[in-house]
Amino acid sequence: MSGRRTTLTIADVSVGDELPPLVIDMTATVVVAGAIATRDFMPVHHDRSYANAQGSPEIFMNILSDTAYCSRFVTDWAGPEAMVRKLAIRLGAPAFAGSVLTYTGSVTATAVVDGEGIVEVALQANNDLGEHVSGTVVIGLPIG
Amino acid sequence: MSASSFVSDMTFQDRLDVLVGTDMRSGGPTVAPDPVNQPMIRHWAAAFEDDNPVYTDVEFAAASRFGGIVAPPLMLQTWTMGTPMITGIRERGGAPQPSNDRGPLTVFDEAGFIGTLASNSEFEINRYLRIGEVVSAATVIESISPEKTTRIGRGHFVTWITTYSVEDGEVVGTQRFRILKFIPGSAA
């Protein structure tokens, strides 16, 4: 948790800036908490025997949790008044319970549009199986 | 629409192509069972350990650009998720409710493509939701791929577009979502 209560302005951000990494210890509790908080009751996200029958060694994170963590990763860095305008992710290797997921990312574009600072971040999260998720998030920041 | 009654001489791919442009739900948009509310936001923020104060701190949120508590933008899809009937959910493969009308994707299940795996999610957020707003989701199938061989088996990628609106019709966001419908155990 960042506890951040101030927000970056567009003047604080440059292309190539790296975001502080976010490390998630993907316990079964974390997987289940995310699935239920997003109201996704698919058994592969909470029932290991069901996941096994589907050919998975463990329960795994649902995509609504993926979008949640990608959003948090960016706003933890940018601050509470950064507005998420676009988020696009593609899933790769699963995030199984018992793995550790590390989010990294950097700024790929900045602009000022209609009085708002626009920042694009390219991100990815990897675990022991390789790249779990990659994508981009576009946020709006104050001009400062 | 029942695809099976008039398409006996169509190929499986023909039957899939017919689905493009179809509403995912014959009964119209899905309306959230509850308005945007603080308890569900607090539950979500705790699950993801997202301590952004505009989601839960009334005083901070009031003084922010948002002027009050807002829902996490990536909760947009959560508000219209079906309220589950827990009994039997395993047997239904996670379908929240038993139903005779399982929608256009039934054609996949009947052909053995019973597995479902999400692969892409893309949101455009027009504005954040406020406490008390009621979200509706209207979803249309955008495309269905030819059969692909993937790491987890043979399947088809299905892409749909969901438009999220509030009571007066204002569109608050859109989402493109892609899943793989696959045959479990068919991996090479």
Contacts between the chains, C-beta under 8 A, distances in Angstrom:
chain1	res1	chain2	res2	distance
A	1	B	49	5.3
A	1	B	50	7.9
A	1	B	51	4.6
A	2	B	51	6.9
A	3	B	51	6.1
A	5	B	53	6.1
A	5	B	60	6.8
A	33	B	46	7.8
A	33	B	47	4.2
A	34	B	47	5.2
A	34	B	48	6.4
A	36	B	47	7.4
A	37	B	43	5.2
A	37	B	44	4.6
A	37	B	46	7.5
A	37	B	47	3.5
A	37	B	48	7.2
A	37	B	78	7.6
A	38	B	44	7.1
A	38	B	47	7.9
A	38	B	75	7.6
A	38	B	77	7.3
A	38	B	78	4.7
A	38	B	81	7.0
A	39	B	78	5.4
A	39	B	81	3.7
A	39	B	82	7.7
A	39	B	83	7.9
A	39	B	84	7.7
A	40	B	81	6.5
A	41	B	84	4.4
A	41	B	86	7.5
A	41	B	89	5.7
A	41	B	94	6.1
A	41	B	96	6.2
A	42	B	93	7.6
A	42	B	94	3.4
A	42	B	116	7.8
A	43	B	89	6.6
A	43	B	90	5.1
A	43	B	93	7.5
A	43	B	94	5.6
A	44	B	94	7.3
A	47	B	90	6.5
A	50	B	90	5.7
A	54	B	115	6.7
A	54	B	184	6.0
A	55	B	152	7.0
A	55	B	184	5.7
A	55	B	185	6.5
A	55	B	187	7.9
A	62	B	118	7.5
A	63	B	118	3.9
A	63	B	121	5.4
A	64	B	74	7.7
A	64	B	77	5.8
A	64	B	78	6.4
A	65	B	47	7.9
A	65	B	48	7.1
A	66	B	121	7.3
A	67	B	74	4.5
A	67	B	77	7.6
A	67	B	121	5.5
A	67	B	123	7.0
A	68	B	44	7.2
A	68	B	47	7.9
A	68	B	48	4.7
A	68	B	50	7.1
A	68	B	72	7.2
A	68	B	74	5.1
A	68	B	75	7.8
A	69	B	48	6.3
A	70	B	74	7.6
A	71	B	50	7.7
A	71	B	72	6.8
A	71	B	73	6.4
A	71	B	74	4.4
A	72	B	48	5.6
A	72	B	49	7.7
A	72	B	50	4.3
A	72	B	52	7.6
A	75	B	50	7.6
A	75	B	52	5.6
A	76	B	50	7.8
A	76	B	52	8.0
A	80	B	52	4.9
A	80	B	53	5.4
A	80	B	54	4.9
A	80	B	60	7.2
A	80	B	64	6.6
A	81	B	54	7.1
A	81	B	64	5.4
A	81	B	65	4.9
A	81	B	66	7.6
A	83	B	65	7.4
A	83	B	73	7.7
A	83	B	125	7.6
A	83	B	128	7.1
A	84	B	73	4.5
A	84	B	74	7.1
A	84	B	123	8.0
A	84	B	125	5.7
A	85	B	124	7.1
A	85	B	125	5.6
A	86	B	122	7.6
A	86	B	123	6.6
A	86	B	124	5.4
A	86	B	125	7.0
A	87	B	73	7.9
A	87	B	74	6.7
A	87	B	121	7.8
A	87	B	122	7.2
A	87	B	123	4.8
A	87	B	125	7.7
A	88	B	120	7.6
A	88	B	121	7.5
A	88	B	122	3.9
A	88	B	123	7.4
A	89	B	120	6.9
A	89	B	121	5.6
A	89	B	122	7.5
A	90	B	119	6.7
A	90	B	120	5.1
A	91	B	118	6.6
A	91	B	119	5.4
A	91	B	120	7.2
A	142	B	65	7.5
